[in-house]
């Protein structure tokens, strides 16, 4: 069986290729759909620049769906984006 000699230059080249491949994996992962992000009422009000009453009306009339965990109301970022796209003028 023949012995293979690995030089420091070979190791450096391997490291460079490995780091490049890993960065490509991370970059390709960012192009996919991001994980669902949940926002609290205060964050939604700040994002949409609306009052607590307006946000409550959006919930009541079904324009914006929500999830309640205990006393905290959460809104899916995707739902907010859909409402914005639907009302785009």
Contact map, one row per residue, 1 for C-alpha under 8 A:
11100000000000000000000000000000000000000000000000000000000000000000000000000000000000000
11110000000000000000000000000000000000000000000000000000000000000000000000000000000000000
11111000000000000000000000000000000000000000000000000000000000000000000000000000000000000
01111100000000000000000000000000000000000000000000000000000000000000000000000000000000000
00111110000000000000000000000000000000000000000000000000000000000000000000000000000000000
00011111011000000000000000000000000000000000000000000000000000000000000000000000000000000
00001111111000000000000000000000000000000000000000000000000000000000000000000000000000000
00000111111100000000000000000000000000000000000000000000000000000000000000000000000000000
00000011111110000000000000000000000000000000000000000000000000000000000000000000000000000
00000111111111000000000000000000000000000000000000000000000000000000000000000000000000000
00000111111111100000000000000000000000000000000000000000000000000000000000000000000000000
00000001111111110000000000000000000000000000000000000000000000000000000000000000000000000
00000000111111111000000000000000000000000000000000000000000000000000000000000000000000000
00000000011111111100000000000000000000000000000000000000000000000000000000000000000000000
00000000001111111110000000000000000000000000000000000000000000000000000000000000000000000
00000000000111111111000000000000000000000000000000000000000000000000000000000000000000000
00000000000011111111100000000000000000000000000000000000000000000000000000000000000000000
00000000000001111111110000000000000000000000000000000000000000000000000000000000000000000
00000000000000111111111000000000000000000000000000000000000000000000000000000000000000000
00000000000000011111111100000000000000000000000000000000000000000000000000000000000000000
00000000000000001111111110000000000000000000000000000000000000000000000000000000000000000
00000000000000000111111111000000000000000000000000000000000000000000000000000000000000000
00000000000000000011111111100000000000000000000000000000000000000000000000000000000000000
00000000000000000001111111110000000000000000000000000000000000000000000000000000000000000
00000000000000000000111111111000000000000000000000000000000000000000000000000000000000000
00000000000000000000011111111100000000000000000000000000000000000000000000000000000000000
00000000000000000000001111111110000000000000000000000000000000000000000000000000000000000
00000000000000000000000111111111000000000000000000000000000000000000000000000000000000000
00000000000000000000000011111111000000000000000000000000000000000000000000000000000000000
00000000000000000000000001111111110000000000000000000000000000000000000000000000000000000
00000000000000000000000000111111100000000000000000000000000000000000000000000000000000000
00000000000000000000000000011111110000000000000000000000000000000000000000000000000000000
00000000000000000000000000000111111000000000000000000000000000000000000000000000000000000
00000000000000000000000000000101111100000000000000000000000000000000000000000000000000000
00000000000000000000000000000000111110000000000000000000000000000000000000000000000000000
00000000000000000000000000000000011111000000000000000000000000000000000000011100000000000
00000000000000000000000000000000001111100000000000000000000000000000000000011100000000000
00000000000000000000000000000000000111110000000000000000000000000000000001111000000000000
00000000000000000000000000000000000011111011000000000000000000000000000001111000000000000
00000000000000000000000000000000000001111111000000000000000000000000000111100000000000000
00000000000000000000000000000000000000111111100000000010000000000000000011100000000000000
00000000000000000000000000000000000000011111110000000000000000000000000000000000000000000
00000000000000000000000000000000000000111111111000000000000000000000000000000000000000000
00000000000000000000000000000000000000111111111100000000000000000000000000100000000000000
00000000000000000000000000000000000000001111111111110010000000000000000000000000000000000
00000000000000000000000000000000000000000111111111000000000000000000000000000000000000000
00000000000000000000000000000000000000000011111110000000000000000000000000000000000000000
00000000000000000000000000000000000000000001111111000000000000000000000000000000000000000
00000000000000000000000000000000000000000000111111100000000000000000000000000000000000000
00000000000000000000000000000000000000000000110111110110000000000000000000000000000000000
00000000000000000000000000000000000000000000100011111110000000000000000000000000000000000
00000000000000000000000000000000000000000000100001111111000000000000000000000000000000000
00000000000000000000000000000000000000000000000000111111100000000000000000000000000000000
00000000000000000000000000000000000000000000000001111111110000000000000000000000000000000
00000000000000000000000000000000000000001000100001111111111000000000000000000000000000000
00000000000000000000000000000000000000000000000000011111111100000000000000000000000000000
00000000000000000000000000000000000000000000000000001111111110000000000000000000000000000
00000000000000000000000000000000000000000000000000000111111111110000000000000000000000000
00000000000000000000000000000000000000000000000000000011111111111100000000000000000000000
00000000000000000000000000000000000000000000000000000001111111100000000000000000000000000
00000000000000000000000000000000000000000000000000000000111111110000000000000000000000000
00000000000000000000000000000000000000000000000000000000011111111000000000000000000000000
00000000000000000000000000000000000000000000000000000000011111111000000000000000001000000
00000000000000000000000000000000000000000000000000000000011011111100000000100011001000000
00000000000000000000000000000000000000000000000000000000001001111110000000110010000000000
00000000000000000000000000000000000000000000000000000000001000011111000011110000000000000
00000000000000000000000000000000000000000000000000000000000000001111100011100000000000000
00000000000000000000000000000000000000000000000000000000000000000111111111000000000000000
00000000000000000000000000000000000000000000000000000000000000000011111111000000000000000
00000000000000000000000000000000000000000000000000000000000000000001111100000000000000000
00000000000000000000000000000000000000000000000000000000000000000001111110000000000000000
00000000000000000000000000000000000000010000000000000000000000000001111111000000000000000
00000000000000000000000000000000000000011000000000000000000000000111101111100000000000000
00000000000000000000000000000000000001111000000000000000000000000111100111110000000000000
00000000000000000000000000000000000001111001000000000000000000011110000011111011000000000
00000000000000000000000000000000000111100000000000000000000000001100000001111111000000000
00000000000000000000000000000000000111100000000000000000000000000000000000111111100000000
00000000000000000000000000000000000110000000000000000000000000000000000000011111110000000
00000000000000000000000000000000000000000000000000000000000000011000000000111111111000000
00000000000000000000000000000000000000000000000000000000000000010000000000111111111100000
00000000000000000000000000000000000000000000000000000000000000000000000000001111111110000
00000000000000000000000000000000000000000000000000000000000000000000000000000111111111000
00000000000000000000000000000000000000000000000000000000000000110000000000000011111111100
00000000000000000000000000000000000000000000000000000000000000000000000000000001111111110
00000000000000000000000000000000000000000000000000000000000000000000000000000000111111110
00000000000000000000000000000000000000000000000000000000000000000000000000000000011111110
00000000000000000000000000000000000000000000000000000000000000000000000000000000001111111
00000000000000000000000000000000000000000000000000000000000000000000000000000000000111111
00000000000000000000000000000000000000000000000000000000000000000000000000000000000000111
